[in-house]
Amino acid sequence: MKKHNFNAGPSILPREVIEKTAQAILDFNGSGLSLMEISHRAKDFQPVVDGAVALFKELLNIPDGYSVLFLGGGASLEFCMVPYNFLEKKAAYLNTGTWAKKAMKEAKAFGEVIEVASSADANYTFIPKGYDVPADVDYFHITTNNTIYGTELHADPEVNVPLVADMSSDIFSRPIDVSKYICIYGGAQKNLAPAGVTFVIVKNDAVGKVSRHIPTMLNYQTHIEKGSMFNTPPVVPIYAALQTLRWLKAQGGVEEMQRRAKLRSDMLYAEIDRNKLFRGTVTAPEDRSYMNICFVMADEYKELEADFLKFATEKGMVGIKGHRSVGGFRASCYNALPVESVQALIDCMQEFEKMH
């Protein structure tokens, strides 16, 4: 039976990326050595990092004056590194979910944190709008896609302060204006690579401005100067990221990924809205995520939740159980997910509807 991978992360990767990475793990570039056992300073590996950086810049149209870094620690470490490097006195945060809240918590250790808006009172079922960002903040932090609650910002905010964004789960799914940001970061395990590497796009002249001492490993300047090679980088995930970036370019780049993302989400949301057994959890349709589509059983069919999960699992749907803090179901539709998998889930929902 074909499996349809809707896991929220670590999540689906293009099959050719998995195969090429697996081959390199067996024999890297005909060296007779595994990718897992070569030196990160081997002459054959530096082109992997250089190639990944170049494709990052090409695919996202990153302007001059920015560095692309491959670090460890996940986005959770960036929650700390961002304020360490950029927060001198005051920062503004948009509270749109669990990860935004965690980022705010870390920032409070470094200065004043202003929550400009929050949808917490409504269980994060929409993206706040109509808020004001103080002009005197060091930066404004957003989480562009909220994996747990299924909301997403589909465009770059128009603000007159430096922007910082956690784009862990929607990077490369749409064009972005990188010039508006001083830092974009994310864990790779949604749309880029296996878990273990963190990407950071950082504006070079934005670092080195805070007065505090920054530990060497937490200082972006360290990694800019050493090209992500200050310490041993996560070699295998970086190699896989390079293969994904090559795949993205061959598929048509971020514009094509955006088209596919909208196609997949339009199909699934249409079925959720049509099917009497289910209802979506995001109250503002314009805020619905293209990446993480969240839904629950309609109130009158709540008792069928476990039955549908079992039924869908038996039909090959993997990872559709909703996050424990929300319940229900979550279909994560990242860049590598084929539209056929979305159609299979829709067929499953319709078959279950006929049964009940």
C-alpha positions as CSV (number, residue, x, y, z in Angstrom):
1,M,0.0,0.0,0.0
2,K,1.3,3.5,-0.9
3,K,2.0,5.7,2.1
4,H,1.0,9.4,2.0
5,N,3.3,11.3,4.3
6,F,1.6,14.2,6.0
7,N,4.0,14.3,8.9
8,A,4.5,17.8,10.4
9,G,8.3,17.4,10.8
10,P,10.6,15.7,10.3
11,S,8.6,15.4,7.2
12,I,8.5,14.4,3.5
13,L,11.5,14.9,1.2
14,P,11.7,14.5,-2.5
15,R,12.4,10.9,-3.3
16,E,15.5,11.7,-5.4
17,V,16.9,13.7,-2.4
18,I,16.6,10.7,-0.2
19,E,18.2,8.4,-2.8
20,K,21.1,10.7,-3.6
21,T,21.8,11.3,0.1
22,A,21.6,7.6,0.8
23,Q,24.1,6.9,-2.0
24,A,26.5,9.6,-0.6
25,I,26.2,7.9,2.8
26,L,27.4,4.7,1.2
27,D,30.1,6.4,-1.0
28,F,30.6,10.1,-1.2
29,N,31.8,11.3,-4.7
30,G,33.4,7.9,-5.4
31,S,35.8,8.4,-2.5
32,G,35.2,5.0,-1.0
33,L,34.2,6.8,2.2
34,S,30.8,7.6,3.6
35,L,29.5,11.1,3.7
36,M,29.1,10.4,7.5
37,E,32.8,9.7,7.9
38,I,34.6,12.4,5.8
39,S,36.1,15.5,7.3
40,H,33.9,18.6,7.0
41,R,37.1,20.3,5.8
42,A,37.7,17.8,3.0
43,K,38.2,19.5,-0.4
44,D,35.1,17.5,-1.7
45,F,32.8,18.8,1.0
46,Q,33.4,22.6,0.7
47,P,31.7,22.7,-2.7
48,V,28.6,21.2,-1.0
49,V,28.3,24.2,1.4
50,D,29.2,26.7,-1.3
51,G,26.6,25.2,-3.6
52,A,23.9,25.2,-1.0
53,V,24.6,28.9,-0.2
54,A,24.6,29.8,-3.8
55,L,21.3,28.1,-4.5
56,F,19.8,29.7,-1.4
57,K,20.7,33.1,-2.7
58,E,19.5,32.3,-6.2
59,L,16.2,30.8,-5.3
60,L,15.2,33.5,-2.8
61,N,16.8,36.3,-4.7
62,I,18.9,37.3,-1.7
63,P,20.6,40.7,-2.2
64,D,24.2,41.4,-1.7
65,G,25.3,42.0,1.9
66,Y,23.6,38.9,3.4
67,S,25.1,35.6,4.6
68,V,23.5,32.2,4.5
69,L,24.6,30.1,7.5
70,F,24.1,26.4,8.4
71,L,24.1,26.0,12.2
72,G,23.0,23.5,14.8
73,G,20.5,23.8,17.6
74,G,17.3,24.2,15.6
75,A,15.0,27.2,15.5
76,S,14.7,26.9,19.3
77,L,18.3,28.0,19.7
78,E,17.7,30.9,17.3
79,F,15.0,32.1,19.8
80,C,18.0,32.9,22.0
81,M,20.6,33.9,19.3
82,V,18.3,36.5,17.7
83,P,17.9,38.7,20.8
84,Y,21.5,38.0,21.8
85,N,22.7,39.5,18.5
86,F,20.1,42.2,17.8
87,L,18.2,43.2,21.0
88,E,19.9,46.2,22.6
89,K,16.9,47.7,24.4
90,K,13.5,46.7,23.0
91,A,12.0,44.3,20.5
92,A,8.4,43.7,19.3
93,Y,6.9,40.3,18.7
94,L,3.7,39.1,17.1
95,N,2.2,36.3,19.1
96,T,0.6,33.9,16.7
97,G,1.2,30.5,18.4
98,T,3.3,28.2,20.5
99,W,6.6,28.9,18.7
100,A,6.1,32.7,18.7
101,K,5.4,32.5,22.4
102,K,8.6,30.5,23.0
103,A,10.6,33.0,21.0
104,M,9.2,35.9,23.1
105,K,10.0,34.0,26.3
106,E,13.7,33.8,25.3
107,A,13.9,37.4,24.2
108,K,12.8,38.7,27.6
109,A,16.1,37.7,29.1
110,F,17.9,40.3,26.9
111,G,15.6,43.4,27.0
112,E,12.1,44.7,26.9
113,V,9.7,42.7,24.8
114,I,6.5,44.2,23.5
115,E,3.7,41.9,22.3
116,V,2.2,44.1,19.6
117,A,-0.8,41.7,19.1
118,S,-1.9,38.2,20.0
119,S,-4.6,35.7,19.0
120,A,-4.0,33.6,22.1
121,D,-7.5,34.3,23.5
122,A,-9.0,32.7,20.4
123,N,-6.6,29.7,20.6
124,Y,-4.6,31.2,17.8
125,T,-7.3,30.6,15.1
126,F,-6.4,33.8,13.2
127,I,-3.5,36.1,12.5
128,P,-3.9,39.5,14.3
129,K,-4.2,42.5,12.1
130,G,-4.3,46.3,12.5
131,Y,-1.6,46.4,15.1
132,D,1.1,49.1,15.5
133,V,4.8,48.4,15.8
134,P,6.7,51.0,17.8
135,A,9.2,52.9,15.7
136,D,11.9,52.6,18.3
137,V,12.2,48.8,18.6
138,D,15.4,47.1,17.5
139,Y,13.4,44.6,15.4
140,F,10.0,43.1,14.9
141,H,9.8,39.3,15.1
142,I,7.2,37.2,13.3
143,T,6.5,33.5,12.9
144,T,5.3,33.2,9.3
145,N,3.6,29.8,9.5
146,N,2.1,28.3,12.6
147,T,2.4,24.5,12.3
148,I,0.3,23.7,15.3
149,Y,-2.7,25.9,14.7
150,G,-2.7,26.1,10.9
151,T,-2.3,29.9,10.3
152,E,0.1,31.6,8.0
153,L,1.2,35.0,6.8
154,H,1.1,34.9,3.0
155,A,3.0,38.2,2.5
156,D,5.8,40.1,4.1
157,P,4.6,42.7,6.6
158,E,4.8,46.4,5.7
159,V,6.6,47.9,8.7
160,N,9.2,50.6,9.1
161,V,11.5,48.6,11.5
162,P,13.9,45.8,10.9
163,L,12.2,42.4,10.5
164,V,13.2,39.0,11.9
165,A,11.3,35.9,10.9
166,D,11.1,32.3,11.9
167,M,10.3,30.6,8.5
168,S,10.9,27.0,9.6
169,S,7.9,25.6,8.0
170,D,7.2,27.7,4.9
171,I,10.7,28.6,3.6
172,F,10.8,28.2,-0.2
173,S,7.0,27.9,-0.5
174,R,6.6,31.5,-1.8
175,P,8.7,34.4,-2.9
176,I,9.9,36.7,-0.1
177,D,11.5,40.1,-0.1
178,V,14.6,39.3,1.9
179,S,15.7,43.0,1.8
180,K,13.0,43.7,4.4
181,Y,14.6,41.4,6.9
182,I,17.8,41.5,9.0
183,C,17.4,37.8,9.8
184,I,15.4,34.8,8.6
185,Y,15.9,31.5,10.3
186,G,14.4,28.0,10.6
187,G,14.8,24.4,11.3
188,A,15.4,22.5,8.0
189,Q,13.1,19.5,8.8
190,K,10.0,20.7,7.1
191,N,10.9,22.0,3.6
192,L,14.6,21.5,3.2
193,A,16.5,18.6,4.8
194,P,16.5,16.0,7.6
195,A,16.5,17.4,11.2
196,G,19.9,18.5,12.4
197,V,20.7,21.7,10.5
198,T,19.3,25.2,11.0
199,F,19.4,27.8,8.2
200,V,20.0,31.5,9.0
201,I,19.9,34.3,6.5
202,V,21.5,37.3,8.2
203,K,22.2,40.8,7.0
204,N,25.9,41.4,7.6
205,D,25.8,45.0,8.7
206,A,23.1,44.3,11.2
207,V,25.4,42.3,13.4
208,G,27.9,43.7,15.9
209,K,25.7,46.5,17.0
210,V,24.7,45.4,20.6
211,S,26.9,46.4,23.5
212,R,26.7,43.1,25.4
213,H,29.4,40.3,25.2
214,I,28.1,37.5,23.0
215,P,29.6,34.0,23.6
216,T,31.6,32.9,20.5
217,M,29.3,30.1,19.4
218,L,26.2,32.3,19.7
219,N,27.6,35.2,17.8
220,Y,26.4,35.4,14.2
221,Q,29.7,37.2,13.3
222,T,31.6,34.1,14.2
223,H,29.8,32.0,11.7
224,I,29.7,34.7,9.0
225,E,33.5,35.0,9.2
226,K,34.0,31.2,9.1
227,G,31.4,30.4,6.5
228,S,29.5,28.0,8.8
229,M,32.8,26.2,9.5
230,F,33.8,27.5,12.9
231,N,32.9,24.1,14.4
232,T,31.9,20.8,12.7
233,P,28.7,21.5,10.8
234,P,25.9,18.9,10.4
235,V,27.4,17.4,7.2
236,V,24.6,15.0,6.1
237,P,21.7,17.4,6.5
238,I,23.6,20.1,4.6
239,Y,24.3,17.6,1.8
240,A,20.6,16.7,1.7
241,A,19.7,20.4,1.7
242,L,21.9,20.9,-1.4
243,Q,20.0,18.1,-3.1
244,T,16.6,19.7,-2.2
245,L,17.7,23.1,-3.4
246,R,18.7,21.5,-6.7
247,W,15.3,19.8,-6.9
248,L,13.5,23.1,-6.1
249,K,15.4,24.8,-9.0
250,A,14.6,22.0,-11.4
251,Q,10.9,22.1,-10.5
252,G,10.6,25.8,-11.2
253,G,11.7,27.5,-8.0
254,V,9.6,29.2,-5.3
255,E,7.1,30.5,-7.8
256,E,6.2,27.0,-8.8
257,M,6.2,25.8,-5.1
258,Q,3.7,28.6,-4.3
259,R,1.5,27.5,-7.2
260,R,1.6,23.9,-6.0
261,A,1.0,24.9,-2.4
262,K,-2.1,26.9,-3.3
263,L,-3.4,24.1,-5.4
264,R,-3.0,21.5,-2.7
265,S,-4.5,23.7,0.0
266,D,-7.4,24.9,-2.2
267,M,-8.3,21.2,-2.9
268,L,-8.2,20.1,0.7
269,Y,-9.9,23.2,2.2
270,A,-12.7,22.9,-0.3
271,E,-13.3,19.3,0.8
272,I,-13.2,20.3,4.5
273,D,-15.8,23.0,3.9
274,R,-18.0,20.7,1.8
275,N,-17.9,17.6,3.9
276,K,-20.5,17.6,6.6
277,L,-18.3,15.4,8.9
278,F,-15.5,18.0,9.2
279,R,-14.8,21.6,9.9
280,G,-11.7,23.8,9.7
281,T,-10.2,25.3,12.8
282,V,-8.9,28.6,11.4
283,T,-11.7,31.3,11.6
284,A,-10.3,33.7,9.0
285,P,-10.1,32.1,5.6
286,E,-7.3,34.4,4.5
287,D,-5.1,33.2,7.3
288,R,-5.4,29.5,6.5
289,S,-2.0,27.9,6.1
290,Y,-1.0,26.3,2.8
291,M,1.5,24.2,4.7
292,N,-0.4,22.8,7.7
293,I,-4.1,22.2,7.1
294,C,-5.9,21.7,10.4
295,F,-9.4,20.4,10.8
296,V,-11.6,18.6,13.3
297,M,-14.8,16.5,13.3
298,A,-17.9,18.6,13.2
299,D,-19.4,18.9,16.6
300,E,-22.3,16.5,15.9
301,Y,-19.8,13.9,14.7
302,K,-17.1,14.3,17.4
303,E,-17.4,10.7,18.5
304,L,-16.1,9.6,15.1
305,E,-12.7,11.2,15.5
306,A,-10.9,8.0,16.6
307,D,-12.7,6.0,13.9
308,F,-11.6,8.4,11.1
309,L,-8.0,8.4,12.3
310,K,-8.0,4.6,12.2
311,F,-9.7,4.5,8.8
312,A,-7.4,7.0,7.3
313,T,-4.3,5.3,8.7
314,E,-5.5,2.0,7.2
315,K,-5.8,3.8,3.8
316,G,-2.1,4.8,4.0
317,M,-2.4,8.3,5.5
318,V,0.6,9.0,7.7
319,G,0.9,11.7,10.3
320,I,-2.5,13.3,10.1
321,K,-3.3,13.3,13.8
322,G,-3.5,16.9,15.1
323,H,-1.1,18.3,17.6
324,R,-1.9,17.3,21.2
325,S,-2.7,20.9,22.1
326,V,-5.3,21.2,19.4
327,G,-6.6,17.7,18.7
328,G,-8.4,16.7,15.5
329,F,-6.3,16.4,12.3
330,R,-3.4,18.1,10.6
331,A,-2.4,17.5,7.0
332,S,1.1,19.0,6.5
333,C,1.5,19.7,2.8
334,Y,5.1,20.7,2.4
335,N,6.8,21.4,-0.9
336,A,7.7,17.7,-1.6
337,L,4.2,16.4,-1.1
338,P,2.6,15.4,-4.4
339,V,-0.9,16.5,-5.2
340,E,-1.9,12.9,-5.5
341,S,-1.5,12.5,-1.8
342,V,-3.9,15.3,-1.1
343,Q,-6.4,13.7,-3.5
344,A,-5.9,10.4,-1.7
345,L,-6.8,12.1,1.6
346,I,-9.8,13.8,0.0
347,D,-11.0,10.4,-1.4
348,C,-10.6,8.9,2.1
349,M,-12.7,11.7,3.7
350,Q,-15.4,11.2,1.1
351,E,-15.5,7.5,1.5
352,F,-15.8,7.9,5.3
353,E,-18.6,10.4,4.8
354,K,-20.6,7.9,2.7
355,M,-20.1,5.3,5.5
356,H,-21.7,7.7,8.0
